Amino acid sequence: MSVDSKIVTALDPFSYDVANGVSFTKNKTYFAFNYTVIPADFADDAPCHERYLVQVHFFCPLNVNITRLKKSVRQRLYAAGFTWPSITDASDENSRHIVFECEIAEGVDTDGVDDDNGA
């Protein structure tokens, strides 16, 4: 399962739109996410894994109570294999903007083989 699919699947139970890098209209409640990919665990000058530095953004109107949602999002991302997310409140006077930051790693296919066992 791709990193995108893992994020979407983890957030699907909240019943809000979830999209990679998409910004929806103002006053709508939704999740958007982005990530940076960094090669890691080098052997023979090639990465064995890639680290995904993930940001999940939650946008909603100011009057929405998000206390329970913040805890649930963290738990669901962690259960999907991500590190325990940190939370940053990037809200302004117009809307809430909560940023969840976490990481996940995936094996790299440098030799045309789909798994880490060489099969």
N, C-alpha and C positions, 0 to 999 in steps of 0.2 A: 504494500500500500504506500502511495506517495505521501510526502509530508503534507501537501495540500489536502489530500483525502483524509489524513489523520486529523487535521485541524477541523475541517468541515464536519466530519463524523463526530468529533468530540463536542462541537458546539451546536449540532443539529437539534438536540432536545430542547433548546431554548426557543425554538420556533421563530427566530429572527433571520433575516437574510445574512449570509456569510459569503464573502468573496475575497479573492486575492487582489489586493491593491486597488479595489474599487471604492470610490467615494460616492455615497448616495446623496439624496436631497436632504436639506436642512430639516430639522424637527422630525426626523425618522429615526427609529431605533434599529440598529444593525451592528454587525461585526464586520470588520475589514482586517486583513492581515498582510504582512510582508515579512521577508526574511533575507538575511545575507548568508551566503554559503562560503565556508572557509575550508580548504583542504587540511587534513590532519593525519597524524600517525604515519609518517613517511617510512617506506621501506624500499630499497632499490630506487631511490629518487622519485617514487610515485606515492601519492596518498593512498592509504588503506581505507580511510573514512572521510566523510565530509561533515563538518559541524554546521548546523543550521541555527543561526541566531534569530529567533522568532519574535515578532511583535504582533500581538493581537489587539486591535483597537475596538473598543465598545463605545458607540455613540448613542445618546438618547437625550430627550428633553430634561431640563433641570429638575422638574417635579417628580421624576421617577425615582423610587427608592431602590437602590442597587446594593444594599448591604448583603443580602443573601446571594444575589447573583455573583458578586465578586468571589465569594467563597466557593460557590459551585463551579464557576469557570476554572478556578485554580485546580480544584479536585478533578474535574473532567480532563483537563489538559495533562495533568500528572498521570492519571489512569491510562491515557493514550500513549504514554511513553516519553513525555517531555519532562524536563527538569521542573521542580516546583517554581511556578511563575512569581516574579516580583510584580508589584503594582505601582504605577505612577498615575497620579491624577493630573491630567492635562486639560481639565475643563476650563471654560471661559464664561463670560457673562451670558452667552447665547445657548450653550448646551453642555452636557456632560461628555467628557472624553476620557475614558479610562484605558490605560495601556498596560497590558500583561506582557512581560518579557520572560522568555524561557529558551531552552535549547533542546536539540535532539541531534543524534548522529546517525548516519547511514553508511553502509559499506560502499566502496567505490569499485566499479567494474572497469578495471584498466586493461584486462586481457580478453574481454568478450565473453566472460563466464558470469552467470547470473548470481552465484552465491559465494560465500566465503570458503567453501569446502573444495572449490575447484571443479565442481561437477557441472 
